[in-house]
Amino acid sequence: LILFLVAVKCTDIGAYFVGSAIGRHKMIPWLSPGKSWEGLVGGLAVGAGASMLTTKLLAAGDMRIYGLSLAEAACFGAIVGGVGQFAEDIGGQTGVVGGVG
């Protein structure tokens, strides 16, 4: 559980800072004007790095979930978290779901 929280939060934080610093190419401006392709790549890189580091610190490198190492599973969780943010943005635009941040 700790690994997945670290992966998702570090992906969010990395995307924010990289996107703020060098983000020029907007992903879907009408849906979420603050998200950029550079932020996406930066967020995934930071999330993957944090997943690898956390796996090493927890000494859980040999554990597997559905055939994936914990670090791979955490990276997948970070990607799913990013997709969830877009789903939340779509829900906020249509009034279906209230945004949380």
N, C-alpha and C positions, 0 to 999 in steps of 0.2 A: 504494500500500500504506500509506503514511504517513497519508494522508487517512482511510482506513477505520479504521485503528487509533485515530486521534484521535476519530473519530465515535463508535465503540463505547465507548471508555474514558470520554469526556466524557459520554456518555449515562448510563453506569453511575454515574459520580461525581455528576452532576446529579440523578439519580433518588434516590440515597442522601441527599444533603444536603437537597433539597427535601422528600422524604418524611419525613426525620427532623424537619425544622423545622415543617412545616405539614400533614403527612399525617394525615388523620383517617378517610378512607373506604377501608377495606381492599378489595383487589381480590378475592382468593380466600383467605380466612383459613385454611382447612383445608389448603391446598396450600403457600402461602408467606405466613405471617402478617406479614412485614415489608413487603410490597409494598402501596403505596396508589395510588389514582388520581391524587392530587396529585403523587406521585413520578414516575409515568409521564409526566404532562404536563410536569413540570419537567425530567425527563431528556431528553425529546424536544426541548424548547426549547433546553437547553444543548447537546445534541448537534448540533442544526441550526445554532446560532450558531457553534459551534466548527468545523463543516464549512465554513460560509461564510468564516469568518476564515482558516482554513487554505488554502482555495482561493485567496483573495486573496494570502496570503503566498507561496504557491508560484507565483503568477502563472499559474494553470492554469484560469482562468475560462472559456476558450473550448474546452476539451477536452471530448469527449463519449464516453460509454460506452453502447452500445445505445440511442442517442437521448436519454440523460439527461446533464445536465451533471454534472461530478464532484461538486459539492455535493449535487445531488439523489440521485445514486447513493450517496454516503456516508450521507445521511439514511436512505435505504432500507436500507443495511447496518446502521445503528444499530437500526432497527426489527426487522430480522431477528435481530439479536443479542439484543434483548429477548425475542423469541419463543423463541429458543434457551435463554434462562435459564429460562423456564417449562417447556420440554421437559426440561431438566436437573432441575428441581424434581420433575416428574412421575416421571422415571426414578429419582430418589433416594427418592421415596415408595414406589415399587414394588420397589426393590432392583435395578433393571436397570442403573442407572448410578450411580457414586459421585459425589457433589457435590464441586466444587472451590472453592466460595465463594459 
